[in-house]
Amino acid sequence: MGCREVHAATVLAFLSGTASVAGLLAAVLLPNWRQMRLYTFNKNERNVTVYTGLWIKCARFDGSRDCVIYDPQWYTAVDQLDLRVLQFALPLSMFTAVSALFLCLIGMCNTAFVSSVPNVKLAKCLVNSAGCHLVAGLLFLLACAICLTPSIWVIFYNNYLNRKYEPVFSFDISVFIAIASAGGLFFTSVMLFLWYCACKSLPSPFWQPLYPHAPSMHSYASQPYSARSRLSAMDIDIPVVTHAS
């Protein structure tokens, strides 16, 4: 796999990263991180399930879709440590992943639209598509770690709450969405790393643009003085000036 074309690996990585960011956004907005189910022994009343999200809390009767109690200010009074950590971790993970998507897009556009033979004077200043994909892969891996660690902690913290109080707590669908999104971020970083490793086999520096060694980049370079000094007098065309008598 070369580096001078837009390959399916980079396109698949970009699409996977975009889907993962969309999944993180859904996990952040949904009020389904934890359920607290309250049972009643009164036959004239219905059981209540409290849905706890990162920003809102909603209490519903069984069989109803409407919130009996809706708290939009829940994010200011979160009393559960794992959810408080997620309020900071998931937006940070999304910001890191969006930055990686931006770098990945720059790398693909540079590969698709930049000339294969750059200007010699600007070669050191050009954007390196392989470098962009490498940094994007590192950012995707960082976003995965930021998202995955607190999302898994919710499962263990849920067991802690059941032991401390009563077994009425259970984690909800947002936990699975966040973990799946973290898996998508990890897959994206692996795809970009594999693409970069395939590019690294080319004779190119680490951060310089991966262009073919065109003759125009080397044929006009000045020869060292020692090479010029070895030229014989027969190879040097010296003009002879004669004076008319």
Summary of the structure (lengths in Angstrom):
residues: 245
radius of gyration: 30.6
end to end distance: 72.4
largest distance: 134.4
contacts: 690
relative contact order: 0.17
helix: 54%
strand: 9%
